[in-house]
Amino acid sequence: MAFKPNYRHQRAERNRSKEQKREEKLRKREERKAGLREGEPVDGAVVTTGDATNTDDEADTDTGGPVAADDATTKSG
């Protein structure tokens, strides 16, 4: 004879499984953070050091937006 389903037990098992996965993700995330703090790349992550500002003045001039009316006349003529 089959057992009567115990929904509370099944739900508790699902919740236990979810909590275990959550803890594993948190542990991996903390290990990765600790590795990045030490300066070692983890899982192929690229670690950059130093100033990340753009020093090239011309790189910021082209925004890719629409051309103003006075710019259009100078470019076409």
C-alpha positions in Angstrom: 0.0 0.0 0.0 1.3 3.5 -0.9 1.9 6.0 1.8 -0.3 9.0 2.2 1.6 12.1 1.0 3.1 14.2 3.7 3.0 17.7 2.3 4.7 19.4 5.3 7.6 17.0 5.0 7.9 17.6 1.2 7.8 21.4 1.7 10.4 21.2 4.5 12.7 19.2 2.1 12.2 21.8 -0.6 13.0 24.6 1.8 16.0 22.8 3.1 17.3 22.4 -0.4 16.7 26.0 -1.3 18.5 27.2 1.9 21.5 24.9 1.1 21.7 26.3 -2.5 21.5 29.9 -1.1 24.3 29.2 1.4 26.5 27.7 -1.3 26.0 30.7 -3.5 26.8 33.0 -0.6 29.9 31.1 0.2 31.1 31.2 -3.4 30.4 34.9 -3.6 32.4 35.6 -0.5 35.3 33.5 -1.7 35.3 35.4 -5.0 35.2 38.7 -3.2 38.1 37.7 -0.9 40.1 36.6 -4.0 39.4 39.9 -5.7 40.5 41.9 -2.7 43.8 40.0 -2.7 44.3 40.9 -6.3 44.0 37.4 -7.8 41.6 36.8 -10.6 38.9 34.2 -9.9 37.0 32.3 -12.6 38.5 34.2 -15.4 37.6 37.6 -14.0 39.7 40.5 -15.1 41.1 42.5 -12.3 42.2 46.1 -13.2 44.3 48.3 -11.0 45.0 52.0 -11.2 43.0 54.9 -12.5 40.3 53.9 -15.0 39.5 57.4 -16.3 39.7 58.2 -19.9 42.8 60.3 -20.8 42.1 60.5 -24.5 40.2 63.8 -25.1 38.9 62.9 -28.5 37.2 59.7 -27.3 34.4 61.6 -25.6 33.6 64.0 -28.5 31.6 61.6 -30.6 28.4 60.8 -28.7 26.6 59.1 -31.6 23.6 61.4 -31.2 21.9 63.6 -33.8 23.9 66.3 -35.5 23.0 69.9 -34.7 21.9 72.2 -37.5 25.1 74.3 -37.5 27.3 71.1 -37.6 25.3 69.8 -40.6 26.0 72.9 -42.6 29.7 72.9 -41.9 30.1 69.2 -42.8 28.1 69.4 -46.1 29.6 72.6 -47.4 
